[in-house]
């Protein structure tokens, strides 16, 4: 007689460890101290930011309430007359335009340099170049300003003439032959200043790309550029955006270099080549020492606008990074 007894019993699952009810909190004295210091530093930063905003808002309100012009649209800055008339239209336009020019010129070049140093250049070449770029990031802005005034401005006549000849019909690049101390000059100088910052951060991000991602792409027959396009750039997208925002922050708040190469006035020029215009930081630096108490309040009001613009730019950068991080190779 053939009797079979199939084994129908399922194996018992492994017993779970007993619940202890403990939370993931710092238990060691060193951990508790570090947690308290970190939390305190974050709270202190928020308090400082709130105090700065409150100070700027209070001093700005003292000036804006006495302004007989439209603070946002007036093309004039006369705080020493009675009644005072001043506005930020020219300053906001110049700050945004010069920063946009700087970003358009600097970001592609910085990313290209970072890719060259990390994926194309031999080590004996990439090391010295990276060292020089690190040094350029530490150069004071006044040095850039002096270089711009003595070297850059006298040598821009040829570029401005070429732009006027071939693109002057657009109106944006028309030139009347004056000194090349215009918003385009400021944008070029700012691009040179923020180039090392964006390059350094982007280079460090590209170095963190997992080697397996690149080797897998090469094993599938990808070329060097396809590896960069499909593995390196998606992984470093958030880092490049962060680097660009750091550079944009310096471009928005740059003072001495802009004041050195720009011929300011309170007119919005349709051409980027004609002298004139102004920025928030340049206007504050040039007028603060000789301004009255009310004039300083007006300058602080313009500083408040720059403060708000900087916060909005950084907030927009955080939103972009948060919306694109799921496509980044860092989450693979």
C-alpha positions in Angstrom: 0.0 0.0 0.0 1.4 3.3 -1.1 0.5 6.0 1.5 1.6 9.5 1.0 1.3 12.3 3.5 1.9 15.6 1.7 3.4 18.3 3.9 0.9 21.0 3.8 2.1 23.0 6.7 3.7 26.4 6.0 6.9 27.3 7.7 6.5 29.5 10.7 7.7 33.1 10.3 10.7 34.2 12.2 9.7 35.7 15.6 9.8 39.5 15.7 12.0 41.2 18.4 10.0 42.5 21.3 9.0 46.1 21.0 10.9 48.3 23.4 8.9 51.4 22.9 12.0 53.5 22.5 12.1 56.4 20.0 15.1 57.3 17.8 16.4 60.1 20.1 19.9 61.1 21.1 20.8 59.2 24.3 24.5 59.9 24.7 25.5 63.2 26.2 27.5 64.1 23.1 24.6 63.4 20.8 22.3 65.5 23.0 24.7 68.4 23.0 25.2 68.2 19.2 21.4 68.0 18.7 20.9 71.1 20.9 23.6 73.1 19.2 22.2 72.2 15.7 18.7 73.1 16.7 19.8 76.3 18.3 21.8 77.3 15.3 18.8 76.8 13.0 16.5 78.8 15.3 19.1 81.5 15.7 19.4 81.8 11.9 15.6 82.3 11.6 15.7 84.9 14.4 18.5 86.8 12.6 16.6 86.7 9.3 13.4 87.9 11.0 15.3 90.7 12.8 16.9 91.9 9.5 13.5 91.9 7.7 11.8 93.8 10.6 14.6 96.4 10.7 14.5 96.9 6.9 10.7 97.1 6.9 10.5 99.6 9.7 13.1 102.0 8.2 11.6 101.6 4.8 8.2 102.5 6.0 9.5 105.8 7.4 10.7 106.8 3.9 7.9 105.3 1.7 5.2 107.1 3.7 6.8 110.5 2.8 7.5 109.7 -0.8 5.6 111.9 -3.2 6.3 109.6 -6.2 5.4 106.0 -6.9 8.1 103.9 -5.1 7.8 101.1 -7.7 7.6 103.0 -10.9 9.2 106.5 -10.5 12.3 107.1 -12.7 13.9 109.5 -10.2 15.8 109.5 -7.0 15.7 112.9 -5.2 15.5 112.4 -1.5 17.1 115.8 -0.7 14.3 118.0 -2.1 11.0 119.0 -0.6 8.8 117.1 -1.2 11.1 114.0 -1.8 10.5 112.0 -4.9 12.2 108.6 -5.5 11.5 105.2 -7.0 13.2 101.9 -7.7 12.1 101.3 -11.3 15.6 101.9 -12.8 17.4 100.1 -10.0 15.2 97.0 -10.3 15.5 96.9 -14.1 19.3 97.3 -13.9 19.8 94.7 -11.2 17.6 92.1 -13.0 19.0 92.8 -16.5 22.7 92.7 -15.4 22.2 89.5 -13.4 20.4 87.8 -16.3 23.2 88.7 -18.7 25.7 87.4 -16.2 23.9 84.1 -15.8 23.4 83.6 -19.5 27.1 84.1 -20.1 28.5 82.3 -17.0 26.4 79.2 -16.5 27.1 77.4 -19.8 30.8 78.2 -19.7 31.0 77.1 -16.0 29.3 73.8 -16.7 31.5 73.1 -19.7 34.6 73.8 -17.7 33.4 71.5 -14.8 32.7 68.7 -17.3 36.1 69.2 -19.0 37.9 69.0 -15.6 36.0 65.9 -14.4 35.6 63.8 -17.5 37.9 64.9 -20.3 41.1 66.6 -19.0 44.0 64.4 -17.8 44.8 64.7 -14.1 48.0 66.6 -14.6 46.1 69.3 -16.4 42.8 69.3 -14.4 44.6 69.8 -11.1 46.4 73.1 -11.9 43.3 74.5 -13.7 41.1 73.6 -10.8 43.6 75.3 -8.4 43.6 78.5 -10.5 39.8 78.6 -10.5 39.7 78.2 -6.7 42.0 81.2 -6.5 39.8 83.3 -8.7 36.8 82.6 -6.5 38.7 84.3 -3.6 39.7 87.5 -5.5 38.0 90.6 -3.9 35.3 92.3 -5.9 37.2 95.6 -5.9 40.1 93.9 -7.8 37.6 92.8 -10.4 36.2 96.3 -10.5 39.7 97.9 -11.1 40.5 95.3 -13.8 37.1 96.0 -15.4 37.7 99.7 -15.4 41.3 99.7 -16.6 41.3 96.6 -18.9 37.8 95.5 -19.8 36.1 98.8 -20.6 38.8 100.2 -23.0 38.7 96.9 -25.0 35.0 96.6 -25.5 34.7 99.2 -28.3 35.3 96.5 -30.9 32.7 94.2 -29.5 30.1 97.0 -29.2 30.8 98.2 -32.7 30.3 94.7 -34.1 27.1 94.3 -32.2 25.8 97.7 -33.4 26.7 96.8 -37.0 25.0 93.4 -37.2 22.4 93.5 -34.4 21.8 97.2 -34.0 18.5 96.9 -35.9 17.0 95.1 -32.9 17.4 98.3 -30.8 18.8 96.2 -27.9 22.3 96.3 -29.3 22.3 99.8 -30.9 25.3 102.0 -29.8 25.7 105.7 -30.1 29.5 105.5 -29.7 29.8 106.6 -26.1 32.0 105.0 -23.5 31.2 101.3 -23.1 30.1 101.7 -19.4 26.7 100.1 -19.9 24.6 97.3 -18.5 26.2 94.8 -20.9 29.6 95.7 -19.5 28.3 95.1 -16.0 26.8 91.8 -17.1 30.1 90.7 -18.6 32.1 91.6 -15.5 29.6 89.9 -13.2 29.8 86.8 -15.4 33.5 86.7 -14.9 33.1 87.1 -11.2 30.5 84.4 -10.7 32.2 81.9 -13.1 34.6 80.4 -10.5 31.8 79.9 -8.0 29.5 78.0 -10.4 32.4 76.0 -11.8 33.7 74.9 -8.4 30.4 73.7 -7.1 29.4 72.0 -10.4 32.8 70.3 -10.5 32.3 68.8 -7.1 28.8 67.6 -8.0 30.0 65.9 -11.2 32.7 64.1 -9.2 30.0 62.4 -7.1 28.5 60.6 -10.1 28.5 56.9 -9.3 31.2 55.2 -11.4 28.8 52.3 -12.1 26.4 54.6 -13.9 29.2 55.7 -16.3 30.6 52.2 -16.8 27.1 50.8 -17.5 26.6 53.4 -20.2 30.0 52.7 -21.7 29.3 49.0 -21.7 26.1 49.6 -23.6 28.1 51.3 -26.4 27.5 55.0 -25.4 30.0 57.6 -26.5 31.7 59.9 -24.0 29.2 62.7 -24.7 26.3 60.3 -24.4 27.6 59.2 -21.0 27.7 62.9 -19.9 24.2 63.6 -21.3 22.5 60.5 -19.9 24.4 59.8 -16.7 26.4 62.8 -15.5 24.0 65.8 -16.2 20.9 64.1 -14.8 22.7 63.2 -11.7 24.2 66.7 -11.2 21.1 68.8 -12.3 20.2 69.8 -8.8 23.8 70.7 -7.9 24.1 72.8 -11.0 20.9 74.7 -10.1 22.2 75.3 -6.6 25.6 76.5 -8.0 23.8 78.8 -10.3 21.7 80.3 -7.5 24.9 80.9 -5.5 26.3 82.8 -8.5 23.1 84.7 -9.0 23.1 85.8 -5.3 26.5 87.3 -5.8 25.5 89.0 -9.0 22.4 90.5 -7.5 24.3 92.0 -4.5 27.6 93.0 -6.2 28.5 96.6 -5.3 32.0 97.8 -5.9 32.7 96.2 -9.2 29.5 97.5 -10.6 30.1 101.0 -9.3 33.5 101.0 -10.9 32.5 100.2 -14.4 29.0 101.7 -14.7 28.1 105.3 -15.6 24.8 105.5 -13.6 21.7 107.5 -14.3 18.0 107.2 -13.6 16.8 106.3 -17.1 15.8 102.9 -18.5 17.6 102.5 -21.8 16.3 100.3 -24.5 19.8 99.4 -25.6 22.2 97.4 -23.5 25.2 99.2 -25.0 24.5 102.8 -24.1 25.9 104.1 -20.8 23.4 104.5 -17.9 21.2 102.6 -15.6 21.9 101.4 -12.1 21.5 98.6 -9.5 20.4 98.4 -6.0 23.8 97.7 -4.5 25.6 100.3 -6.6 23.1 103.0 -5.7 23.3 102.3 -2.0 27.1 102.3 -2.0 27.4 105.5 -4.0 24.8 107.6 -2.1 24.9 106.3 1.5 27.8 108.3 2.8 26.4 111.6 1.7 22.7 110.9 2.3 20.7 112.5 5.1 18.8 110.5 7.7 15.8 110.4 5.4 17.9 109.6 2.4 19.4 106.6 4.2 15.9 105.4 5.1 15.1 105.6 1.3 18.2 103.6 0.5 17.2 101.0 3.1 13.8 100.8 1.4 15.6 99.9 -1.8 17.7 97.4 0.2 14.5 95.8 1.4 13.4 95.2 -2.2 16.7 93.6 -3.0 16.3 91.4 0.2 12.9 90.3 -1.1 14.1 89.6 -4.6 16.9 87.4 -3.1 14.5 85.5 -1.0 12.2 84.9 -4.0 15.1 83.7 -6.2 16.3 81.2 -3.5 12.7 80.1 -2.9 12.2 79.5 -6.7 15.5 77.5 -6.8 14.3 75.3 -4.0 11.0 74.6 -5.8 12.8 73.7 -9.0 15.2 71.4 -7.2 12.3 69.7 -5.3 10.3 69.2 -8.5 13.2 67.7 -10.4 15.0 65.6 -7.8 13.0 62.5 -8.7 14.7 62.6 -12.1 18.1 62.9 -10.6 20.5 60.0 -10.6 21.2 60.8 -7.0 18.0 59.0 -6.1 18.7 55.9 -8.1 
